[in-house]
């Protein structure tokens, strides 16, 4: 494949790529420690992908966290 293909993929999907890699690394850490093995890797990668997708869509991280976490003091 061409170099331009990879550059275009990175420009359009960098958040998803980074999120998936972070999820994979976190999942591997759980596997090394012995928790739920492959299931944890899939869950972590999926969550990383979803967060990366939101970043690619230029959504604010604090807005995402406000929807997920209960309201608190700032």
N, C-alpha and C positions, 0 to 999 in steps of 0.2 A: 504494500500500500504506500501511497505517497505521503511525504512529510506534510503537505498541505491538508490532507485529510485529518491527521492527528491534531494539527493546530486548530482547525475548524471545530473538531470535537471538543477540544479543551476550552475554546472560547465560548461555546454554546452550552456546555455541560460541566463546567469546572466544579460547581458546587456539588453536583451529583457524584462526580468522580471522587472528590475529596471526602464527602460524606460516606460513600461506600467503603473507601479504604479505611477510614476511621472506624466504621462499624465492624469491618473485617478484623482489624487489629484488636479491638475490644473483645470481639467474639473469640479470637484465638487466645487471648489472655484468660478468658473464662474456661476454655478447653484445657489449657495447661493447668489451671487450678482444679478442674474436674467438675464443673457445673454444666449440666444438661447438654453437653457436647454440641452436636451439630444443630440442634434446635436453637441454641443461644446464638450461634453464628448467623443463622438465617434471620433471627429477630433483630440482631444488632445491625446487620447489613441493610435490612429493610428500613429500620428507623433512620440509619445514616443516609440512605437514599432519599427518604421522604424529606428530611431536613435539608439535604443538598438541593433537592428540587425546589423547595421553598426559597432557598437562597438564589437559585437561578431565576426565579420569578420575581426577584427583587423585593421580596416580602421582608419586613423588618423582623429581626429575631426576637425583639422584646414583645412584639404583637403575638408571635407564635407562642412564646412562653406564657404570656398573660392568658391565652386561651387554654393552655394545658394545665398550668399550675393554679392553685387557689389564690385569691387576692390577698395581698399582704401589704406591709408598710414599705414605702420607698423612701 
